[in-house]
Amino acid sequence: MMYKQVKFFLSYLSVERGFSPNSLAAYENDLKQIIIYLQNEKSINDFSEVSRDDILDFMDERNEQGAEVATIARKLVSAKVFFRWLCEEDFLKKSVLEVIDGPRLQRALPGYLTTDEVEKLLNLYRKSQDPLEKRNQILLETLYASGLRASELIGMKLNQIQLEKNYFRVHGKGGKTRLVPFYEQLAADLLDYINHYRPLLTNAESPHDELLLSKTGQPLTRQRVWQVVQEMTIEAGISKHVYPHMIRHSFASHLLSNGADLRSIQEMLGHADISTTQIYTHIDQDRLKSIHKQFHPRA
């Protein structure tokens, strides 16, 4: 149905608005990318289910992949024009995108958690002895400890974890491999999970060597990671809309606010360009103002 609506929209642009073939191709490409993202990453198959945050998450991912600001802005314009048309044709009651500012685009402050909110999530299942809850504990703590993408986490195999050195060997985008450190508490939790709880999830008939397994012993899907994060958020009493990428944002912003340099954060996140990492400088404005006020002679 989503692709069918896009087809109707493109016909409208061509017949009634007289758009050129190049413009039509650009709209089609932008909207198809959005649909693929919504279906694969959000399990959304109807435009009526799309929220403002879903589109912002799509823009975030394009930004992380190194797309030009102008390209991302164009995709946002394509989405806004399309959603306005959906409303005009009564496919939707209202567009969730009208409240998004135009090509400034920055969503400029990526959503992130406070350290207190992170602590609530990390302590939720710390004392549990249920294997699935321990897996969920490891899932969330690994995301926060290392800033991994959800796709990198679900692909993490046991032989990529160097417990004796507290490093993950991460296979990232573009076939690039990077080493990402993690703290001692996670090392202890990983050892406990791998030795005592993960074996309870392993399927002897169909063994897998991924770190995180489902209750049937299969590797987790991206959709399940999303669900786990959202379920834990609700259980922890956090009112924010939390998603795996927000944990990654929190990892980066908390490192920055505690004095880490951008180059180190760039390397740990696996960003190809430092300009992508620089979005996190916006998050730390309050700390920078405080430092300026404290140390500038005329402040």
Short mmCIF file of the C-alpha atoms (twelve columns), coordinates in Angstrom:
data_MODEL
# 
_entry.id   MODEL 
# 
loop_
_atom_site.group_PDB 
_atom_site.id 
_atom_site.type_symbol 
_atom_site.label_atom_id 
_atom_site.label_alt_id 
_atom_site.label_comp_id 
_atom_site.label_asym_id 
_atom_site.label_seq_id 
_atom_site.Cartn_x 
_atom_site.Cartn_y 
_atom_site.Cartn_z 
_atom_site.pdbx_PDB_model_num 
ATOM 1   C CA . MET A 1   0.000  0.000   0.000   1 
ATOM 2   C CA . MET A 2   2.830  2.432   0.820   1 
ATOM 3   C CA . TYR A 3   4.442  2.031   -2.606  1 
ATOM 4   C CA . LYS A 4   1.018  2.297   -4.260  1 
ATOM 5   C CA . GLN A 5   0.382  5.635   -2.571  1 
ATOM 6   C CA . VAL A 6   3.788  6.893   -3.711  1 
ATOM 7   C CA . LYS A 7   2.896  5.845   -7.269  1 
ATOM 8   C CA . PHE A 8   -0.358 7.839   -7.074  1 
ATOM 9   C CA . PHE A 9   1.570  10.814  -5.690  1 
ATOM 10  C CA . LEU A 10  4.124  10.724  -8.506  1 
ATOM 11  C CA . SER A 11  1.293  10.569  -11.046 1 
ATOM 12  C CA . TYR A 12  -0.237 13.664  -9.423  1 
ATOM 13  C CA . LEU A 13  3.099  15.519  -9.613  1 
ATOM 14  C CA . SER A 14  3.513  14.555  -13.258 1 
ATOM 15  C CA . VAL A 15  -0.018 15.126  -14.597 1 
ATOM 16  C CA . GLU A 16  -1.351 17.928  -12.418 1 
ATOM 17  C CA . ARG A 17  1.826  19.746  -11.393 1 
ATOM 18  C CA . GLY A 18  3.907  19.162  -14.508 1 
ATOM 19  C CA . PHE A 19  7.070  18.079  -12.702 1 
ATOM 20  C CA . SER A 20  10.090 17.160  -14.835 1 
ATOM 21  C CA . PRO A 21  11.312 13.552  -15.110 1 
ATOM 22  C CA . ASN A 22  14.380 14.455  -13.007 1 
ATOM 23  C CA . SER A 23  12.239 15.909  -10.213 1 
ATOM 24  C CA . LEU A 24  9.939  12.892  -10.269 1 
ATOM 25  C CA . ALA A 25  12.934 10.563  -10.057 1 
ATOM 26  C CA . ALA A 26  14.293 12.485  -7.061  1 
ATOM 27  C CA . TYR A 27  10.940 12.301  -5.228  1 
ATOM 28  C CA . GLU A 28  10.619 8.609   -6.012  1 
ATOM 29  C CA . ASN A 29  14.134 7.841   -4.786  1 
ATOM 30  C CA . ASP A 30  13.685 9.826   -1.567  1 
ATOM 31  C CA . LEU A 31  10.318 8.276   -0.714  1 
ATOM 32  C CA . LYS A 32  11.454 4.733   -1.508  1 
ATOM 33  C CA . GLN A 33  14.415 5.175   0.848   1 
ATOM 34  C CA . ILE A 34  12.043 6.351   3.575   1 
ATOM 35  C CA . ILE A 35  9.715  3.385   3.031   1 
ATOM 36  C CA . ILE A 36  12.592 0.889   3.164   1 
ATOM 37  C CA . TYR A 37  13.809 2.454   6.415   1 
ATOM 38  C CA . LEU A 38  10.330 2.481   7.979   1 
ATOM 39  C CA . GLN A 39  9.673  -1.140  7.056   1 
ATOM 40  C CA . ASN A 40  13.091 -2.552  7.977   1 
ATOM 41  C CA . GLU A 41  13.955 -0.466  11.032  1 
ATOM 42  C CA . LYS A 42  10.543 0.403   12.462  1 
ATOM 43  C CA . SER A 43  8.300  -2.431  11.212  1 
ATOM 44  C CA . ILE A 44  5.913  0.207   9.851   1 
ATOM 45  C CA . ASN A 45  3.799  -0.702  6.834   1 
ATOM 46  C CA . ASP A 46  1.294  2.148   6.785   1 
ATOM 47  C CA . PHE A 47  1.928  5.896   6.649   1 
ATOM 48  C CA . SER A 48  -0.738 6.419   9.303   1 
ATOM 49  C CA . GLU A 49  1.617  4.724   11.791  1 
ATOM 50  C CA . VAL A 50  4.510  7.111   11.117  1 
ATOM 51  C CA . SER A 51  5.496  9.589   13.833  1 
ATOM 52  C CA . ARG A 52  7.608  12.733  13.688  1 
ATOM 53  C CA . ASP A 53  10.398 10.855  15.511  1 
ATOM 54  C CA . ASP A 54  10.382 8.092   12.876  1 
ATOM 55  C CA . ILE A 55  11.226 10.595  10.145  1 
ATOM 56  C CA . LEU A 56  13.799 12.332  12.346  1 
ATOM 57  C CA . ASP A 57  15.420 8.970   13.033  1 
ATOM 58  C CA . PHE A 58  15.622 8.393   9.278   1 
ATOM 59  C CA . MET A 59  17.303 11.785  8.862   1 
ATOM 60  C CA . ASP A 60  19.715 10.951  11.698  1 
ATOM 61  C CA . GLU A 61  20.739 7.741   9.975   1 
ATOM 62  C CA . ARG A 62  21.359 9.547   6.683   1 
ATOM 63  C CA . ASN A 63  23.465 12.072  8.569   1 
ATOM 64  C CA . GLU A 64  25.496 9.308   10.197  1 
ATOM 65  C CA . GLN A 65  26.092 7.730   6.821   1 
ATOM 66  C CA . GLY A 66  27.745 10.956  5.720   1 
ATOM 67  C CA . ALA A 67  25.023 12.357  3.449   1 
ATOM 68  C CA . GLU A 68  25.324 16.049  2.614   1 
ATOM 69  C CA . VAL A 69  23.106 18.424  4.588   1 
ATOM 70  C CA . ALA A 70  21.494 19.596  1.335   1 
ATOM 71  C CA . THR A 71  20.670 15.992  0.406   1 
ATOM 72  C CA . ILE A 72  19.102 15.298  3.805   1 
ATOM 73  C CA . ALA A 73  17.152 18.568  3.594   1 
ATOM 74  C CA . ARG A 74  15.794 17.579  0.187   1 
ATOM 75  C CA . LYS A 75  14.606 14.243  1.561   1 
ATOM 76  C CA . LEU A 76  12.806 16.066  4.350   1 
ATOM 77  C CA . VAL A 77  11.127 18.366  1.819   1 
ATOM 78  C CA . SER A 78  10.076 15.322  -0.244  1 
ATOM 79  C CA . ALA A 79  8.564  13.715  2.840   1 
ATOM 80  C CA . LYS A 80  6.735  16.906  3.878   1 
ATOM 81  C CA . VAL A 81  5.250  17.464  0.409   1 
ATOM 82  C CA . PHE A 82  4.180  13.813  0.208   1 
ATOM 83  C CA . PHE A 83  2.588  13.791  3.674   1 
ATOM 84  C CA . ARG A 84  0.730  17.030  2.851   1 
ATOM 85  C CA . TRP A 85  -0.628 15.326  -0.261  1 
ATOM 86  C CA . LEU A 86  -1.690 12.290  1.795   1 
ATOM 87  C CA . CYS A 87  -3.742 14.659  3.953   1 
ATOM 88  C CA . GLU A 88  -5.260 16.434  0.958   1 
ATOM 89  C CA . GLU A 89  -6.307 13.057  -0.458  1 
ATOM 90  C CA . ASP A 90  -7.739 11.967  2.928   1 
ATOM 91  C CA . PHE A 91  -5.248 9.139   3.375   1 
ATOM 92  C CA . LEU A 92  -4.194 10.879  6.602   1 
ATOM 93  C CA . LYS A 93  -6.021 13.183  9.001   1 
ATOM 94  C CA . LYS A 94  -2.967 15.362  9.595   1 
ATOM 95  C CA . SER A 95  0.715  15.453  8.732   1 
ATOM 96  C CA . VAL A 96  3.162  14.779  11.579  1 
ATOM 97  C CA . LEU A 97  5.854  16.561  9.562   1 
ATOM 98  C CA . GLU A 98  4.406  20.076  9.502   1 
ATOM 99  C CA . VAL A 99  5.972  20.763  12.902  1 
ATOM 100 C CA . ILE A 100 9.484  19.959  11.652  1 
ATOM 101 C CA . ASP A 101 11.513 23.008  10.630  1 
ATOM 102 C CA . GLY A 102 12.842 23.026  7.113   1 
ATOM 103 C CA . PRO A 103 16.336 22.600  5.833   1 
ATOM 104 C CA . ARG A 104 18.081 23.765  9.002   1 
ATOM 105 C CA . LEU A 105 17.313 20.234  9.761   1 
ATOM 106 C CA . GLN A 106 19.629 19.823  12.589  1 
ATOM 107 C CA . ARG A 107 17.138 18.036  14.727  1 
ATOM 108 C CA . ALA A 108 20.039 19.756  15.954  1 
ATOM 109 C CA . LEU A 109 19.984 18.206  19.363  1 
ATOM 110 C CA . PRO A 110 19.791 14.433  18.963  1 
ATOM 111 C CA . GLY A 111 17.585 12.893  21.615  1 
ATOM 112 C CA . TYR A 112 19.566 11.554  24.550  1 
ATOM 113 C CA . LEU A 113 19.113 10.298  28.108  1 
ATOM 114 C CA . THR A 114 20.334 11.831  31.326  1 
ATOM 115 C CA . THR A 115 22.800 9.836   33.405  1 
ATOM 116 C CA . ASP A 116 20.048 9.215   35.987  1 
ATOM 117 C CA . GLU A 117 17.784 7.762   33.288  1 
ATOM 118 C CA . VAL A 118 20.604 5.544   32.065  1 
ATOM 119 C CA . GLU A 119 21.159 4.286   35.622  1 
ATOM 120 C CA . LYS A 120 17.469 3.389   35.907  1 
ATOM 121 C CA . LEU A 121 17.699 1.307   32.745  1 
ATOM 122 C CA . LEU A 122 20.973 -0.373  33.636  1 
ATOM 123 C CA . ASN A 123 19.786 -1.318  37.127  1 
ATOM 124 C CA . LEU A 124 16.425 -2.669  35.968  1 
ATOM 125 C CA . TYR A 125 17.515 -6.316  35.609  1 
ATOM 126 C CA . ARG A 126 20.881 -6.248  37.346  1 
ATOM 127 C CA . LYS A 127 19.740 -8.599  40.121  1 
ATOM 128 C CA . SER A 128 17.544 -10.774 37.925  1 
ATOM 129 C CA . GLN A 129 18.363 -14.443 37.347  1 
ATOM 130 C CA . ASP A 130 16.038 -14.824 34.373  1 
ATOM 131 C CA . PRO A 131 18.134 -15.560 31.240  1 
ATOM 132 C CA . LEU A 132 16.072 -13.298 28.962  1 
ATOM 133 C CA . GLU A 133 16.193 -10.414 31.412  1 
ATOM 134 C CA . LYS A 134 19.951 -10.895 31.817  1 
ATOM 135 C CA . ARG A 135 20.267 -10.840 28.026  1 
ATOM 136 C CA . ASN A 136 18.284 -7.596  27.940  1 
ATOM 137 C CA . GLN A 137 20.552 -6.162  30.625  1 
ATOM 138 C CA . ILE A 138 23.602 -7.001  28.496  1 
ATOM 139 C CA . LEU A 139 21.895 -5.608  25.387  1 
ATOM 140 C CA . LEU A 140 21.265 -2.221  26.951  1 
ATOM 141 C CA . GLU A 141 24.538 -1.968  28.827  1 
ATOM 142 C CA . THR A 142 26.541 -2.885  25.725  1 
ATOM 143 C CA . LEU A 143 24.778 -0.182  23.725  1 
ATOM 144 C CA . TYR A 144 25.555 2.412   26.388  1 
ATOM 145 C CA . ALA A 145 29.078 1.222   27.190  1 
ATOM 146 C CA . SER A 146 30.261 1.212   23.585  1 
ATOM 147 C CA . GLY A 147 27.902 3.346   21.476  1 
ATOM 148 C CA . LEU A 148 27.356 0.519   18.998  1 
ATOM 149 C CA . ARG A 149 24.742 0.731   16.266  1 
ATOM 150 C CA . ALA A 150 21.899 -1.762  16.673  1 
ATOM 151 C CA . SER A 151 23.073 -3.597  13.545  1 
ATOM 152 C CA . GLU A 152 26.593 -3.897  14.996  1 
ATOM 153 C CA . LEU A 153 25.227 -5.210  18.278  1 
ATOM 154 C CA . ILE A 154 23.055 -7.964  16.823  1 
ATOM 155 C CA . GLY A 155 25.965 -9.081  14.623  1 
ATOM 156 C CA . MET A 156 28.403 -9.202  17.549  1 
ATOM 157 C CA . LYS A 157 29.881 -12.696 17.861  1 
ATOM 158 C CA . LEU A 158 31.616 -14.147 20.890  1 
ATOM 159 C CA . ASN A 159 35.014 -14.124 19.181  1 
ATOM 160 C CA . GLN A 160 34.730 -10.342 18.741  1 
ATOM 161 C CA . ILE A 161 34.721 -9.795  22.498  1 
ATOM 162 C CA . GLN A 162 38.146 -9.441  24.117  1 
ATOM 163 C CA . LEU A 163 37.247 -9.755  27.783  1 
ATOM 164 C CA . GLU A 164 40.845 -9.784  28.958  1 
ATOM 165 C CA . LYS A 165 41.463 -6.379  27.314  1 
ATOM 166 C CA . ASN A 166 37.934 -4.903  27.615  1 
ATOM 167 C CA . TYR A 167 37.538 -4.341  23.868  1 
ATOM 168 C CA . PHE A 168 34.940 -5.139  21.223  1 
ATOM 169 C CA . ARG A 169 36.209 -5.763  17.693  1 
ATOM 170 C CA . VAL A 170 33.368 -4.164  15.768  1 
ATOM 171 C CA . HIS A 171 32.606 -4.773  12.102  1 
ATOM 172 C CA . GLY A 172 31.032 -1.483  11.058  1 
ATOM 173 C CA . LYS A 173 29.705 0.154   7.917   1 
ATOM 174 C CA . GLY A 174 31.703 -0.069  4.724   1 
ATOM 175 C CA . GLY A 175 33.467 -3.230  5.895   1 
ATOM 176 C CA . LYS A 176 35.561 -1.247  8.367   1 
ATOM 177 C CA . THR A 177 36.684 -2.827  11.639  1 
ATOM 178 C CA . ARG A 178 37.360 -0.793  14.774  1 
ATOM 179 C CA . LEU A 179 38.234 -1.518  18.385  1 
ATOM 180 C CA . VAL A 180 35.825 -0.090  20.951  1 
ATOM 181 C CA . PRO A 181 36.700 -0.228  24.673  1 
ATOM 182 C CA . PHE A 182 34.221 -0.942  27.439  1 
ATOM 183 C CA . TYR A 183 34.343 -0.533  31.200  1 
ATOM 184 C CA . GLU A 184 35.084 -3.108  33.918  1 
ATOM 185 C CA . GLN A 185 31.477 -3.487  35.098  1 
ATOM 186 C CA . LEU A 186 30.382 -4.599  31.644  1 
ATOM 187 C CA . ALA A 187 33.323 -7.015  31.445  1 
ATOM 188 C CA . ALA A 188 32.119 -8.689  34.656  1 
ATOM 189 C CA . ASP A 189 28.506 -8.711  33.477  1 
ATOM 190 C CA . LEU A 190 29.473 -10.177 30.093  1 
ATOM 191 C CA . LEU A 191 31.483 -12.952 31.721  1 
ATOM 192 C CA . ASP A 192 28.553 -13.812 34.008  1 
ATOM 193 C CA . TYR A 193 26.063 -13.770 31.122  1 
ATOM 194 C CA . ILE A 194 28.249 -15.818 28.755  1 
ATOM 195 C CA . ASN A 195 29.055 -18.452 31.392  1 
ATOM 196 C CA . HIS A 196 25.707 -18.798 33.160  1 
ATOM 197 C CA . TYR A 197 22.781 -17.373 31.173  1 
ATOM 198 C CA . ARG A 198 23.574 -17.495 27.468  1 
ATOM 199 C CA . PRO A 199 23.931 -21.331 27.547  1 
ATOM 200 C CA . LEU A 200 20.293 -21.457 28.704  1 
ATOM 201 C CA . LEU A 201 19.258 -19.715 25.482  1 
ATOM 202 C CA . THR A 202 21.430 -21.764 23.119  1 
ATOM 203 C CA . ASN A 203 19.665 -24.147 20.755  1 
ATOM 204 C CA . ALA A 204 21.768 -27.321 20.533  1 
ATOM 205 C CA . GLU A 205 20.186 -28.291 17.197  1 
ATOM 206 C CA . SER A 206 20.881 -24.920 15.616  1 
ATOM 207 C CA . PRO A 207 23.760 -23.286 17.498  1 
ATOM 208 C CA . HIS A 208 24.738 -19.670 16.817  1 
ATOM 209 C CA . ASP A 209 27.763 -17.759 18.036  1 
ATOM 210 C CA . GLU A 210 26.164 -14.314 18.337  1 
ATOM 211 C CA . LEU A 211 26.352 -12.739 21.778  1 
ATOM 212 C CA . LEU A 212 22.621 -12.044 22.001  1 
ATOM 213 C CA . LEU A 213 20.139 -14.840 21.361  1 
ATOM 214 C CA . SER A 214 16.354 -15.075 21.348  1 
ATOM 215 C CA . LYS A 215 14.416 -17.494 23.557  1 
ATOM 216 C CA . THR A 216 14.587 -19.993 20.665  1 
ATOM 217 C CA . GLY A 217 18.358 -19.623 20.355  1 
ATOM 218 C CA . GLN A 218 18.299 -17.498 17.204  1 
ATOM 219 C CA . PRO A 219 20.181 -14.203 16.735  1 
ATOM 220 C CA . LEU A 220 18.109 -11.161 17.659  1 
ATOM 221 C CA . THR A 221 16.584 -8.991  14.941  1 
ATOM 222 C CA . ARG A 222 16.782 -5.189  14.829  1 
ATOM 223 C CA . GLN A 223 13.053 -5.038  15.482  1 
ATOM 224 C CA . ARG A 224 13.445 -7.109  18.650  1 
ATOM 225 C CA . VAL A 225 16.241 -4.826  19.877  1 
ATOM 226 C CA . TRP A 226 13.883 -1.866  19.395  1 
ATOM 227 C CA . GLN A 227 11.154 -3.673  21.319  1 
ATOM 228 C CA . VAL A 228 13.464 -4.600  24.197  1 
ATOM 229 C CA . VAL A 229 14.672 -1.013  24.594  1 
ATOM 230 C CA . GLN A 230 11.122 0.337   24.546  1 
ATOM 231 C CA . GLU A 231 9.833  -2.328  26.959  1 
ATOM 232 C CA . MET A 232 12.648 -1.602  29.414  1 
ATOM 233 C CA . THR A 233 12.030 2.132   29.112  1 
ATOM 234 C CA . ILE A 234 8.389  1.719   30.085  1 
ATOM 235 C CA . GLU A 235 9.252  -0.651  32.934  1 
ATOM 236 C CA . ALA A 236 11.861 1.794   34.257  1 
ATOM 237 C CA . GLY A 237 9.238  4.558   34.340  1 
ATOM 238 C CA . ILE A 238 10.979 6.795   31.778  1 
ATOM 239 C CA . SER A 239 8.524  8.919   29.805  1 
ATOM 240 C CA . LYS A 240 10.813 9.616   26.821  1 
ATOM 241 C CA . HIS A 241 10.491 7.794   23.520  1 
ATOM 242 C CA . VAL A 242 13.730 5.796   23.752  1 
ATOM 243 C CA . TYR A 243 15.196 3.836   20.854  1 
ATOM 244 C CA . PRO A 244 18.597 2.140   20.313  1 
ATOM 245 C CA . HIS A 245 20.087 5.093   18.459  1 
ATOM 246 C CA . MET A 246 19.230 7.332   21.412  1 
ATOM 247 C CA . ILE A 247 21.430 5.116   23.606  1 
ATOM 248 C CA . ARG A 248 24.244 5.711   21.094  1 
ATOM 249 C CA . HIS A 249 23.581 9.467   21.284  1 
ATOM 250 C CA . SER A 250 23.693 9.258   25.081  1 
ATOM 251 C CA . PHE A 251 27.029 7.423   24.985  1 
ATOM 252 C CA . ALA A 252 28.562 10.177  22.836  1 
ATOM 253 C CA . SER A 253 27.056 13.138  24.658  1 
ATOM 254 C CA . HIS A 254 28.032 11.805  28.092  1 
ATOM 255 C CA . LEU A 255 31.605 11.215  26.922  1 
ATOM 256 C CA . LEU A 256 31.757 14.753  25.594  1 
ATOM 257 C CA . SER A 257 30.297 16.309  28.742  1 
ATOM 258 C CA . ASN A 258 32.934 14.509  30.808  1 
ATOM 259 C CA . GLY A 259 35.821 15.869  28.767  1 
ATOM 260 C CA . ALA A 260 36.419 13.378  25.942  1 
ATOM 261 C CA . ASP A 261 37.711 14.889  22.706  1 
ATOM 262 C CA . LEU A 262 35.743 14.698  19.479  1 
ATOM 263 C CA . ARG A 263 38.395 12.703  17.613  1 
ATOM 264 C CA . SER A 264 38.238 9.895   20.180  1 
ATOM 265 C CA . ILE A 265 34.438 9.894   20.112  1 
ATOM 266 C CA . GLN A 266 34.538 9.831   16.299  1 
ATOM 267 C CA . GLU A 267 36.778 6.765   16.351  1 
ATOM 268 C CA . MET A 268 34.620 4.908   18.861  1 
ATOM 269 C CA . LEU A 269 31.402 5.672   16.967  1 
ATOM 270 C CA . GLY A 270 32.947 4.675   13.647  1 
ATOM 271 C CA . HIS A 271 32.123 7.965   11.928  1 
ATOM 272 C CA . ALA A 272 33.970 8.432   8.656   1 
ATOM 273 C CA . ASP A 273 33.917 12.225  8.988   1 
ATOM 274 C CA . ILE A 274 34.469 14.374  12.087  1 
ATOM 275 C CA . SER A 275 31.663 16.689  10.903  1 
ATOM 276 C CA . THR A 276 29.182 13.909  11.714  1 
ATOM 277 C CA . THR A 277 30.480 13.709  15.272  1 
ATOM 278 C CA . GLN A 278 30.268 17.469  15.693  1 
ATOM 279 C CA . ILE A 279 26.490 17.324  16.147  1 
ATOM 280 C CA . TYR A 280 27.244 16.343  19.736  1 
ATOM 281 C CA . THR A 281 28.884 19.684  20.454  1 
ATOM 282 C CA . HIS A 282 25.401 21.211  20.416  1 
ATOM 283 C CA . ILE A 283 24.345 18.950  23.267  1 
ATOM 284 C CA . ASP A 284 26.972 20.325  25.597  1 
ATOM 285 C CA . GLN A 285 26.103 24.002  25.291  1 
ATOM 286 C CA . ASP A 286 25.196 24.415  28.975  1 
ATOM 287 C CA . ARG A 287 28.540 23.014  30.116  1 
ATOM 288 C CA . LEU A 288 30.414 25.275  27.689  1 
ATOM 289 C CA . LYS A 289 28.486 28.320  28.909  1 
ATOM 290 C CA . SER A 290 29.338 27.387  32.495  1 
ATOM 291 C CA . ILE A 291 33.042 27.045  31.650  1 
ATOM 292 C CA . HIS A 292 32.988 30.351  29.778  1 
ATOM 293 C CA . LYS A 293 31.309 32.110  32.702  1 
ATOM 294 C CA . GLN A 294 33.758 30.598  35.179  1 
ATOM 295 C CA . PHE A 295 36.989 31.316  33.323  1 
ATOM 296 C CA . HIS A 296 36.513 34.259  30.953  1 
ATOM 297 C CA . PRO A 297 37.919 37.428  32.593  1 
ATOM 298 C CA . ARG A 298 34.950 39.555  31.525  1 
ATOM 299 C CA . ALA A 299 32.191 37.013  32.111  1 
# 
